[in-house]
Amino acid sequence: MVKYKVLEVPQKAWHGDTRLRLRFPDSWEVTECRMAGHNTRPLTDAEIRKAFDNPIGSDTIANLAKGKKDVVIIVSDLQRPDPASRVVPFVLEELKKAGVPDAHIRFVTGLGTHPPLKREDAIKKVGEGVAERYPVYNHNVYEFFEDLGKTRYGTPVKVNREVMECDLKIGIGGLIPHPQAGYSGGAKCILPAVSSFETIYYNHMEVGGYRRTDRSPDPRTGMGKMKENVVRFDMEEAARMAGLDVKVDMILNNRREVIGVFVGDMVAEHREGVKMARKVYTTKPVVNADIVVTNGYPKDNQARGALWAANMSVGEGGDAVLIAQSPEGAAYIGWHQRFGTRYGARGWRPPTETAVPKARKLLVFSEYLYKTDVVGQYGNPDTVSWHKTWNGVIEELRAVHGDKAKVAVYPYAWLQAPPYPDDY
């Protein structure tokens, strides 16, 4: 009889945030690669309020709001893991101090090219009482914009009309590693969040470099890169043009609890937040593993972004396992979405590449099998095997690796990042 060892990893962000038990043969050498900030305690109300009382690079929201007629609060959608409901009450408290009436406050969801939020989604993001009290408008990526001109990088800046008609603009978001902009947060609540399809496409593809002949990204961009990141700088210029007044960014622990809050000017607070993020999310990688298990939590519906860990850790000819436990399947991202067997949006390309080039195969574990995902969400389908049960994953791996294997497990890889130099 095979003896097993068990690890538990988080799963299903926004859908219960439950735990998944992973069993491995007891004879395998299994290392759980946790980030430095694993199990950091969440902030108290008093600690969050202190961040609002001491903004970085700007005045307090209460002072900024004095004399303003209309206020917009931009929040992200459920493809982003940040619990905006944790800080929304503090923003509303600031607006109340300034005497802004409820009727002059609205929320706009920063969808970019993602799907709109339904009532239950909005409640998850901002809280039930807030969604009952204030309108939550979905951003429309195709119409209703104000044209603000172009950035120095050539990006046409067209921003949501409802946002632009407000004379105080507040953004709320999370600050986690991002595969193109270095880290999320900051100016991203304007571009891409409430910008036009044309604006988003140009920033991601033209400025980001994917329109090159080899369709490779600009080398100055990428996860953790901040020093010369042209995509990030382009976003910040667009947000300045739009007049973003203040940004609230959250840093999360492995349970999506808020362990850091940064408030203020979108660049100044973001850079301070990045300093903490680099400490919290840094993960010491395992190298030359026979098997790498990388969990897409807390962006389960964009699990492919977690494969950075597999590419860093797997040895030549090893196996990569991706956990993609999203009941809704892979996320809809309109600017590079597939819309048919042989065509997709302008940013789409046929899935001919191998997602983890060094690996023998990528095994995707998901209880939510969806043929649309199978045919291209995770690279060339010929290099991927799908499993609806964890036992199925282990059976395939044991058939290849037998009773001895060096295994690395990244339990919440979308939050994790390798160590970066300070000037990266």
TISE-775790 format. One record per residue (C-alpha): residue in three letters; x, y, z. Coordinates in steps of 0.2 Angstrom, whole numbers, always signed. Layout:
<res->ALA; c1->X; c2->Y; c3->Z>;
...
END
This chain:
<res->MET; c1->+0; c2->+0; c3->+0>;
<res->VAL; c1->+6; c2->+17; c3->-5>;
<res->LYS; c1->+8; c2->+29; c3->+10>;
<res->TYR; c1->+4; c2->+47; c3->+7>;
<res->LYS; c1->+8; c2->+64; c3->+14>;
<res->VAL; c1->-4; c2->+79; c3->+13>;
<res->LEU; c1->-3; c2->+97; c3->+9>;
<res->GLU; c1->-17; c2->+109; c3->+9>;
<res->VAL; c1->-18; c2->+124; c3->-3>;
<res->PRO; c1->-31; c2->+138; c3->-5>;
<res->GLN; c1->-43; c2->+138; c3->-19>;
<res->LYS; c1->-59; c2->+146; c3->-27>;
<res->ALA; c1->-56; c2->+164; c3->-23>;
<res->TRP; c1->-73; c2->+173; c3->-23>;
<res->HIS; c1->-81; c2->+156; c3->-23>;
<res->GLY; c1->-79; c2->+152; c3->-5>;
<res->ASP; c1->-60; c2->+153; c3->-3>;
<res->THR; c1->-59; c2->+135; c3->+3>;
<res->ARG; c1->-45; c2->+123; c3->+5>;
<res->LEU; c1->-39; c2->+109; c3->-7>;
<res->ARG; c1->-30; c2->+93; c3->+0>;
<res->LEU; c1->-16; c2->+87; c3->-11>;
<res->ARG; c1->-10; c2->+70; c3->-8>;
<res->PHE; c1->+8; c2->+64; c3->-13>;
<res->PRO; c1->+17; c2->+47; c3->-11>;
<res->ASP; c1->+26; c2->+47; c3->+5>;
<res->SER; c1->+42; c2->+42; c3->-3>;
<res->TRP; c1->+43; c2->+58; c3->-13>;
<res->GLU; c1->+53; c2->+73; c3->-7>;
<res->VAL; c1->+40; c2->+87; c3->-6>;
<res->THR; c1->+44; c2->+105; c3->-3>;
<res->GLU; c1->+31; c2->+118; c3->+0>;
<res->CYS; c1->+38; c2->+135; c3->-6>;
<res->ARG; c1->+29; c2->+148; c3->+4>;
<res->MET; c1->+31; c2->+167; c3->+2>;
<res->ALA; c1->+40; c2->+177; c3->+15>;
<res->GLY; c1->+24; c2->+185; c3->+21>;
<res->HIS; c1->+15; c2->+168; c3->+23>;
<res->ASN; c1->+2; c2->+170; c3->+37>;
<res->THR; c1->+5; c2->+188; c3->+41>;
<res->ARG; c1->-9; c2->+194; c3->+52>;
<res->PRO; c1->-22; c2->+206; c3->+44>;
<res->LEU; c1->-23; c2->+224; c3->+48>;
<res->THR; c1->-35; c2->+231; c3->+62>;
<res->ASP; c1->-47; c2->+245; c3->+58>;
<res->ALA; c1->-36; c2->+256; c3->+68>;
<res->GLU; c1->-21; c2->+252; c3->+57>;
<res->ILE; c1->-31; c2->+254; c3->+41>;
<res->ARG; c1->-37; c2->+271; c3->+47>;
<res->LYS; c1->-19; c2->+277; c3->+51>;
<res->ALA; c1->-15; c2->+274; c3->+32>;
<res->PHE; c1->-29; c2->+286; c3->+27>;
<res->ASP; c1->-24; c2->+298; c3->+40>;
<res->ASN; c1->-6; c2->+299; c3->+33>;
<res->PRO; c1->-7; c2->+298; c3->+14>;
<res->ILE; c1->+9; c2->+297; c3->+4>;
<res->GLY; c1->+12; c2->+312; c3->-8>;
<res->SER; c1->-6; c2->+319; c3->-7>;
<res->ASP; c1->-18; c2->+327; c3->+5>;
<res->THR; c1->-31; c2->+317; c3->+14>;
<res->ILE; c1->-46; c2->+311; c3->+5>;
<res->ALA; c1->-57; c2->+322; c3->+16>;
<res->ASN; c1->-47; c2->+337; c3->+12>;
<res->LEU; c1->-47; c2->+333; c3->-6>;
<res->ALA; c1->-66; c2->+331; c3->-6>;
<res->LYS; c1->-70; c2->+348; c3->+1>;
<res->GLY; c1->-80; c2->+358; c3->-11>;
<res->LYS; c1->-81; c2->+344; c3->-24>;
<res->LYS; c1->-98; c2->+341; c3->-32>;
<res->ASP; c1->-96; c2->+323; c3->-39>;
<res->VAL; c1->-85; c2->+308; c3->-33>;
<res->VAL; c1->-81; c2->+292; c3->-42>;
<res->ILE; c1->-74; c2->+277; c3->-33>;
<res->ILE; c1->-66; c2->+265; c3->-46>;
<res->VAL; c1->-65; c2->+247; c3->-40>;
<res->SER; c1->-58; c2->+231; c3->-49>;
<res->ASP; c1->-68; c2->+216; c3->-54>;
<res->LEU; c1->-68; c2->+198; c3->-48>;
<res->GLN; c1->-53; c2->+194; c3->-59>;
<res->ARG; c1->-43; c2->+203; c3->-46>;
<res->PRO; c1->-42; c2->+196; c3->-28>;
<res->ASP; c1->-42; c2->+212; c3->-18>;
<res->PRO; c1->-56; c2->+214; c3->-6>;
<res->ALA; c1->-61; c2->+232; c3->-9>;
<res->SER; c1->-75; c2->+230; c3->+4>;
<res->ARG; c1->-62; c2->+230; c3->+17>;
<res->VAL; c1->-57; c2->+248; c3->+14>;
<res->VAL; c1->-72; c2->+256; c3->+6>;
<res->PRO; c1->-80; c2->+260; c3->+23>;
<res->PHE; c1->-64; c2->+271; c3->+26>;
<res->VAL; c1->-66; c2->+280; c3->+10>;
<res->LEU; c1->-84; c2->+284; c3->+13>;
<res->GLU; c1->-80; c2->+290; c3->+30>;
<res->GLU; c1->-68; c2->+302; c3->+23>;
<res->LEU; c1->-81; c2->+308; c3->+10>;
<res->LYS; c1->-93; c2->+310; c3->+25>;
<res->LYS; c1->-81; c2->+321; c3->+34>;
<res->ALA; c1->-80; c2->+332; c3->+19>;
<res->GLY; c1->-99; c2->+334; c3->+18>;
<res->VAL; c1->-101; c2->+325; c3->+1>;
<res->PRO; c1->-119; c2->+319; c3->+0>;
<res->ASP; c1->-122; c2->+300; c3->-4>;
<res->ALA; c1->-132; c2->+306; c3->-20>;
<res->HIS; c1->-115; c2->+313; c3->-27>;
<res->ILE; c1->-105; c2->+297; c3->-25>;
<res->ARG; c1->-105; c2->+282; c3->-37>;
<res->PHE; c1->-94; c2->+267; c3->-40>;
<res->VAL; c1->-87; c2->+262; c3->-57>;
<res->THR; c1->-80; c2->+244; c3->-60>;
<res->GLY; c1->-63; c2->+245; c3->-68>;
<res->LEU; c1->-67; c2->+230; c3->-80>;
<res->GLY; c1->-55; c2->+234; c3->-94>;
<res->THR; c1->-60; c2->+221; c3->-107>;
<res->HIS; c1->-67; c2->+209; c3->-93>;
<res->PRO; c1->-85; c2->+204; c3->-91>;
<res->PRO; c1->-97; c2->+216; c3->-82>;
<res->LEU; c1->-101; c2->+213; c3->-63>;
<res->LYS; c1->-119; c2->+206; c3->-59>;
<res->ARG; c1->-127; c2->+211; c3->-42>;
<res->GLU; c1->-119; c2->+197; c3->-33>;
<res->ASP; c1->-102; c2->+201; c3->-40>;
<res->ALA; c1->-104; c2->+219; c3->-34>;
<res->ILE; c1->-109; c2->+214; c3->-17>;
<res->LYS; c1->-93; c2->+202; c3->-16>;
<res->LYS; c1->-82; c2->+217; c3->-21>;
<res->VAL; c1->-89; c2->+232; c3->-12>;
<res->GLY; c1->-101; c2->+224; c3->+1>;
<res->GLU; c1->-119; c2->+222; c3->+2>;
<res->GLY; c1->-124; c2->+238; c3->+11>;
<res->VAL; c1->-113; c2->+248; c3->+0>;
<res->ALA; c1->-121; c2->+241; c3->-16>;
<res->GLU; c1->-138; c2->+244; c3->-9>;
<res->ARG; c1->-134; c2->+262; c3->-5>;
<res->TYR; c1->-124; c2->+268; c3->-20>;
<res->PRO; c1->-124; c2->+264; c3->-39>;
<res->VAL; c1->-111; c2->+253; c3->-46>;
<res->TYR; c1->-109; c2->+256; c3->-64>;
<res->ASN; c1->-100; c2->+244; c3->-76>;
<res->HIS; c1->-87; c2->+251; c3->-87>;
<res->ASN; c1->-91; c2->+249; c3->-106>;
<res->VAL; c1->-75; c2->+246; c3->-115>;
<res->TYR; c1->-83; c2->+250; c3->-132>;
<res->GLU; c1->-92; c2->+267; c3->-130>;
<res->PHE; c1->-94; c2->+283; c3->-119>;
<res->PHE; c1->-77; c2->+290; c3->-118>;
<res->GLU; c1->-68; c2->+307; c3->-116>;
<res->ASP; c1->-54; c2->+308; c3->-128>;
<res->LEU; c1->-39; c2->+315; c3->-119>;
<res->GLY; c1->-26; c2->+315; c3->-132>;
<res->LYS; c1->-10; c2->+303; c3->-133>;
<res->THR; c1->+4; c2->+299; c3->-121>;
<res->ARG; c1->+22; c2->+301; c3->-126>;
<res->TYR; c1->+22; c2->+283; c3->-131>;
<res->GLY; c1->+8; c2->+285; c3->-143>;
<res->THR; c1->-6; c2->+278; c3->-133>;
<res->PRO; c1->-23; c2->+286; c3->-137>;
<res->VAL; c1->-30; c2->+290; c3->-120>;
<res->LYS; c1->-49; c2->+288; c3->-120>;
<res->VAL; c1->-57; c2->+286; c3->-103>;
<res->ASN; c1->-74; c2->+282; c3->-96>;
<res->ARG; c1->-86; c2->+297; c3->-97>;
<res->GLU; c1->-94; c2->+294; c3->-80>;
<res->VAL; c1->-76; c2->+294; c3->-72>;
<res->MET; c1->-71; c2->+310; c3->-82>;
<res->GLU; c1->-87; c2->+319; c3->-77>;
<res->CYS; c1->-83; c2->+318; c3->-58>;
<res->ASP; c1->-72; c2->+331; c3->-50>;
<res->LEU; c1->-64; c2->+319; c3->-37>;
<res->LYS; c1->-57; c2->+302; c3->-44>;
<res->ILE; c1->-53; c2->+289; c3->-31>;
<res->GLY; c1->-46; c2->+272; c3->-36>;
<res->ILE; c1->-46; c2->+256; c3->-25>;
<res->GLY; c1->-36; c2->+240; c3->-30>;
<res->GLY; c1->-23; c2->+227; c3->-25>;
<res->LEU; c1->-4; c2->+227; c3->-26>;
<res->ILE; c1->+2; c2->+210; c3->-32>;
<res->PRO; c1->+15; c2->+204; c3->-45>;
<res->HIS; c1->+10; c2->+207; c3->-63>;
<res->PRO; c1->+17; c2->+199; c3->-78>;
<res->GLN; c1->+18; c2->+215; c3->-88>;
<res->ALA; c1->+17; c2->+230; c3->-77>;
<res->GLY; c1->+29; c2->+224; c3->-64>;
<res->TYR; c1->+15; c2->+225; c3->-50>;
<res->SER; c1->-3; c2->+228; c3->-51>;
<res->GLY; c1->-11; c2->+243; c3->-42>;
<res->GLY; c1->-7; c2->+262; c3->-44>;
<res->ALA; c1->-12; c2->+269; c3->-61>;
<res->LYS; c1->-19; c2->+253; c3->-67>;
<res->CYS; c1->-36; c2->+259; c3->-61>;
<res->ILE; c1->-37; c2->+270; c3->-76>;
<res->LEU; c1->-27; c2->+261; c3->-89>;
<res->PRO; c1->-33; c2->+248; c3->-92>;
<res->ALA; c1->-47; c2->+248; c3->-80>;
<res->VAL; c1->-58; c2->+262; c3->-86>;
<res->SER; c1->-51; c2->+265; c3->-104>;
<res->SER; c1->-57; c2->+260; c3->-121>;
<res->PHE; c1->-52; c2->+244; c3->-130>;
<res->GLU; c1->-41; c2->+255; c3->-142>;
<res->THR; c1->-32; c2->+262; c3->-127>;
<res->ILE; c1->-29; c2->+245; c3->-119>;
<res->TYR; c1->-24; c2->+237; c3->-135>;
<res->TYR; c1->-11; c2->+250; c3->-139>;
<res->ASN; c1->-4; c2->+250; c3->-121>;
<res->HIS; c1->-3; c2->+231; c3->-120>;
<res->MET; c1->+2; c2->+227; c3->-138>;
<res->GLU; c1->+11; c2->+242; c3->-145>;
<res->VAL; c1->+20; c2->+249; c3->-130>;
<res->GLY; c1->+21; c2->+231; c3->-122>;
<res->GLY; c1->+31; c2->+225; c3->-137>;
<res->TYR; c1->+19; c2->+211; c3->-143>;
<res->ARG; c1->+17; c2->+218; c3->-160>;
<res->ARG; c1->+36; c2->+214; c3->-164>;
<res->THR; c1->+39; c2->+201; c3->-177>;
<res->ASP; c1->+43; c2->+188; c3->-165>;
<res->ARG; c1->+28; c2->+194; c3->-154>;
<res->SER; c1->+39; c2->+194; c3->-139>;
<res->PRO; c1->+37; c2->+207; c3->-124>;
<res->ASP; c1->+47; c2->+222; c3->-122>;
<res->PRO; c1->+62; c2->+216; c3->-111>;
<res->ARG; c1->+59; c2->+231; c3->-100>;
<res->THR; c1->+42; c2->+225; c3->-95>;
<res->GLY; c1->+38; c2->+209; c3->-84>;
<res->MET; c1->+34; c2->+203; c3->-67>;
<res->GLY; c1->+43; c2->+213; c3->-54>;
<res->LYS; c1->+51; c2->+225; c3->-66>;
<res->MET; c1->+49; c2->+243; c3->-61>;
<res->LYS; c1->+65; c2->+253; c3->-65>;
<res->GLU; c1->+62; c2->+255; c3->-84>;
<res->ASN; c1->+44; c2->+247; c3->-87>;
<res->VAL; c1->+37; c2->+257; c3->-101>;
<res->VAL; c1->+20; c2->+249; c3->-99>;
<res->ARG; c1->+19; c2->+255; c3->-81>;
<res->PHE; c1->+25; c2->+272; c3->-86>;
<res->ASP; c1->+13; c2->+274; c3->-100>;
<res->MET; c1->-1; c2->+269; c3->-88>;
<res->GLU; c1->+4; c2->+282; c3->-76>;
<res->GLU; c1->+5; c2->+296; c3->-89>;
<res->ALA; c1->-13; c2->+291; c3->-95>;
<res->ALA; c1->-19; c2->+292; c3->-77>;
<res->ARG; c1->-11; c2->+309; c3->-74>;
<res->MET; c1->-20; c2->+315; c3->-90>;
<res->ALA; c1->-37; c2->+308; c3->-83>;
<res->GLY; c1->-34; c2->+317; c3->-67>;
<res->LEU; c1->-34; c2->+302; c3->-54>;
<res->ASP; c1->-33; c2->+311; c3->-37>;
<res->VAL; c1->-29; c2->+297; c3->-25>;
<res->LYS; c1->-26; c2->+279; c3->-25>;
<res->VAL; c1->-29; c2->+266; c3->-11>;
<res->ASP; c1->-19; c2->+250; c3->-14>;
<res->MET; c1->-19; c2->+234; c3->-3>;
<res->ILE; c1->-6; c2->+220; c3->+0>;
<res->LEU; c1->-13; c2->+203; c3->+4>;
<res->ASN; c1->-8; c2->+188; c3->+13>;
<res->ASN; c1->-11; c2->+170; c3->+8>;
<res->ARG; c1->-29; c2->+171; c3->+13>;
<res->ARG; c1->-33; c2->+187; c3->+3>;
<res->GLU; c1->-33; c2->+196; c3->+20>;
<res->VAL; c1->-27; c2->+214; c3->+20>;
<res->ILE; c1->-10; c2->+216; c3->+28>;
<res->GLY; c1->-4; c2->+232; c3->+20>;
<res->VAL; c1->-14; c2->+248; c3->+14>;
<res->PHE; c1->-6; c2->+263; c3->+5>;
<res->VAL; c1->-15; c2->+278; c3->+1>;
<res->GLY; c1->-11; c2->+294; c3->-8>;
<res->ASP; c1->-3; c2->+300; c3->-25>;
<res->MET; c1->-5; c2->+285; c3->-37>;
<res->VAL; c1->+14; c2->+284; c3->-40>;
<res->ALA; c1->+21; c2->+289; c3->-23>;
<res->GLU; c1->+10; c2->+277; c3->-14>;
<res->HIS; c1->+13; c2->+263; c3->-27>;
<res->ARG; c1->+31; c2->+264; c3->-25>;
<res->GLU; c1->+30; c2->+263; c3->-6>;
<res->GLY; c1->+19; c2->+248; c3->-8>;
<res->VAL; c1->+30; c2->+239; c3->-20>;
<res->LYS; c1->+44; c2->+240; c3->-6>;
<res->MET; c1->+33; c2->+230; c3->+5>;
<res->ALA; c1->+26; c2->+219; c3->-9>;
<res->ARG; c1->+44; c2->+213; c3->-13>;
<res->LYS; c1->+47; c2->+208; c3->+5>;
<res->VAL; c1->+30; c2->+200; c3->+8>;
<res->TYR; c1->+28; c2->+190; c3->-9>;
<res->THR; c1->+46; c2->+185; c3->-11>;
<res->THR; c1->+48; c2->+166; c3->-12>;
<res->LYS; c1->+64; c2->+156; c3->-12>;
<res->PRO; c1->+62; c2->+144; c3->-27>;
<res->VAL; c1->+67; c2->+126; c3->-29>;
<res->VAL; c1->+77; c2->+122; c3->-44>;
<res->ASN; c1->+78; c2->+107; c3->-55>;
<res->ALA; c1->+63; c2->+99; c3->-48>;
<res->ASP; c1->+56; c2->+83; c3->-56>;
<res->ILE; c1->+38; c2->+89; c3->-53>;
<res->VAL; c1->+32; c2->+107; c3->-50>;
<res->VAL; c1->+14; c2->+110; c3->-43>;
<res->THR; c1->+9; c2->+128; c3->-45>;
<res->ASN; c1->-8; c2->+134; c3->-39>;
<res->GLY; c1->-17; c2->+148; c3->-48>;
<res->TYR; c1->-25; c2->+155; c3->-32>;
<res->PRO; c1->-30; c2->+169; c3->-29>;
<res->LYS; c1->-33; c2->+172; c3->-48>;
<res->ASP; c1->-39; c2->+155; c3->-51>;
<res->ASN; c1->-48; c2->+161; c3->-67>;
<res->GLN; c1->-31; c2->+167; c3->-74>;
<res->ALA; c1->-22; c2->+152; c3->-68>;
<res->ARG; c1->-9; c2->+152; c3->-82>;
<res->GLY; c1->-1; c2->+167; c3->-75>;
<res->ALA; c1->+5; c2->+156; c3->-60>;
<res->LEU; c1->+16; c2->+146; c3->-72>;
<res->TRP; c1->+31; c2->+157; c3->-69>;
<res->ALA; c1->+35; c2->+146; c3->-55>;
<res->ALA; c1->+35; c2->+130; c3->-65>;
<res->ASN; c1->+46; c2->+138; c3->-78>;
<res->MET; c1->+58; c2->+143; c3->-65>;
<res->SER; c1->+59; c2->+127; c3->-55>;
<res->VAL; c1->+56; c2->+112; c3->-66>;
<res->GLY; c1->+71; c2->+102; c3->-72>;
<res->GLU; c1->+73; c2->+97; c3->-90>;
<res->GLY; c1->+60; c2->+84; c3->-95>;
<res->GLY; c1->+51; c2->+86; c3->-78>;
<res->ASP; c1->+32; c2->+89; c3->-76>;
<res->ALA; c1->+23; c2->+104; c3->-72>;
<res->VAL; c1->+6; c2->+104; c3->-63>;
<res->LEU; c1->-6; c2->+119; c3->-64>;
<res->ILE; c1->-21; c2->+120; c3->-52>;
<res->ALA; c1->-35; c2->+130; c3->-60>;
<res->GLN; c1->-49; c2->+128; c3->-48>;
<res->SER; c1->-61; c2->+142; c3->-54>;
<res->PRO; c1->-80; c2->+137; c3->-56>;
<res->GLU; c1->-81; c2->+150; c3->-70>;
<res->GLY; c1->-67; c2->+143; c3->-80>;
<res->ALA; c1->-53; c2->+153; c3->-88>;
<res->ALA; c1->-56; c2->+172; c3->-87>;
<res->TYR; c1->-63; c2->+181; c3->-102>;
<res->ILE; c1->-51; c2->+195; c3->-108>;
<res->GLY; c1->-58; c2->+203; c3->-123>;
<res->TRP; c1->-42; c2->+211; c3->-131>;
<res->HIS; c1->-34; c2->+193; c3->-133>;
<res->GLN; c1->-49; c2->+182; c3->-132>;
<res->ARG; c1->-52; c2->+167; c3->-144>;
<res->PHE; c1->-69; c2->+169; c3->-153>;
<res->GLY; c1->-68; c2->+154; c3->-164>;
<res->THR; c1->-59; c2->+139; c3->-170>;
<res->ARG; c1->-47; c2->+149; c3->-181>;
<res->TYR; c1->-49; c2->+167; c3->-175>;
<res->GLY; c1->-49; c2->+179; c3->-160>;
<res->ALA; c1->-47; c2->+197; c3->-155>;
<res->ARG; c1->-33; c2->+207; c3->-161>;
<res->GLY; c1->-21; c2->+202; c3->-147>;
<res->TRP; c1->-25; c2->+183; c3->-149>;
<res->ARG; c1->-13; c2->+171; c3->-157>;
<res->PRO; c1->-15; c2->+152; c3->-160>;
<res->PRO; c1->-9; c2->+142; c3->-146>;
<res->THR; c1->+6; c2->+134; c3->-154>;
<res->GLU; c1->+18; c2->+138; c3->-140>;
<res->THR; c1->+22; c2->+126; c3->-126>;
<res->ALA; c1->+18; c2->+134; c3->-109>;
<res->VAL; c1->+32; c2->+126; c3->-100>;
<res->PRO; c1->+46; c2->+123; c3->-113>;
<res->LYS; c1->+57; c2->+112; c3->-101>;
<res->ALA; c1->+43; c2->+101; c3->-95>;
<res->ARG; c1->+38; c2->+84; c3->-103>;
<res->LYS; c1->+20; c2->+89; c3->-101>;
<res->LEU; c1->+9; c2->+102; c3->-92>;
<res->LEU; c1->-4; c2->+93; c3->-81>;
<res->VAL; c1->-19; c2->+104; c3->-78>;
<res->PHE; c1->-30; c2->+100; c3->-63>;
<res->SER; c1->-48; c2->+107; c3->-63>;
<res->GLU; c1->-64; c2->+100; c3->-57>;
<res->TYR; c1->-72; c2->+112; c3->-69>;
<res->LEU; c1->-68; c2->+104; c3->-86>;
<res->TYR; c1->-73; c2->+116; c3->-100>;
<res->LYS; c1->-69; c2->+112; c3->-118>;
<res->THR; c1->-66; c2->+130; c3->-123>;
<res->ASP; c1->-51; c2->+131; c3->-110>;
<res->VAL; c1->-44; c2->+114; c3->-116>;
<res->VAL; c1->-42; c2->+120; c3->-134>;
<res->GLY; c1->-30; c2->+134; c3->-130>;
<res->GLN; c1->-30; c2->+143; c3->-113>;
<res->TYR; c1->-14; c2->+134; c3->-108>;
<res->GLY; c1->-3; c2->+133; c3->-123>;
<res->ASN; c1->-2; c2->+120; c3->-137>;
<res->PRO; c1->-16; c2->+107; c3->-132>;
<res->ASP; c1->-4; c2->+93; c3->-138>;
<res->THR; c1->+7; c2->+97; c3->-123>;
<res->VAL; c1->-7; c2->+97; c3->-110>;
<res->SER; c1->-16; c2->+83; c3->-101>;
<res->TRP; c1->-32; c2->+88; c3->-91>;
<res->HIS; c1->-37; c2->+79; c3->-75>;
<res->LYS; c1->-54; c2->+82; c3->-65>;
<res->THR; c1->-47; c2->+73; c3->-50>;
<res->TRP; c1->-31; c2->+74; c3->-40>;
<res->ASN; c1->-29; c2->+56; c3->-40>;
<res->GLY; c1->-28; c2->+56; c3->-59>;
<res->VAL; c1->-14; c2->+69; c3->-58>;
<res->ILE; c1->-4; c2->+58; c3->-46>;
<res->GLU; c1->-7; c2->+42; c3->-56>;
<res->GLU; c1->+0; c2->+50; c3->-71>;
<res->LEU; c1->+15; c2->+57; c3->-62>;
<res->ARG; c1->+18; c2->+40; c3->-53>;
<res->ALA; c1->+18; c2->+31; c3->-70>;
<res->VAL; c1->+32; c2->+43; c3->-75>;
<res->HIS; c1->+42; c2->+46; c3->-60>;
<res->GLY; c1->+39; c2->+30; c3->-49>;
<res->ASP; c1->+43; c2->+31; c3->-31>;
<res->LYS; c1->+56; c2->+44; c3->-31>;
<res->ALA; c1->+53; c2->+62; c3->-36>;
<res->LYS; c1->+58; c2->+79; c3->-30>;
<res->VAL; c1->+43; c2->+90; c3->-29>;
<res->ALA; c1->+40; c2->+109; c3->-27>;
<res->VAL; c1->+23; c2->+116; c3->-22>;
<res->TYR; c1->+19; c2->+134; c3->-24>;
<res->PRO; c1->+3; c2->+136; c3->-14>;
<res->TYR; c1->-3; c2->+153; c3->-21>;
<res->ALA; c1->+8; c2->+157; c3->-35>;
<res->TRP; c1->-1; c2->+172; c3->-41>;
<res->LEU; c1->+4; c2->+181; c3->-25>;
<res->GLN; c1->+22; c2->+174; c3->-25>;
<res->ALA; c1->+37; c2->+180; c3->-34>;
<res->PRO; c1->+56; c2->+176; c3->-35>;
<res->PRO; c1->+68; c2->+187; c3->-26>;
<res->TYR; c1->+71; c2->+203; c3->-36>;
<res->PRO; c1->+86; c2->+215; c3->-35>;
<res->ASP; c1->+81; c2->+232; c3->-28>;
<res->ASP; c1->+84; c2->+241; c3->-44>;
<res->TYR; c1->+74; c2->+228; c3->-55>;
END
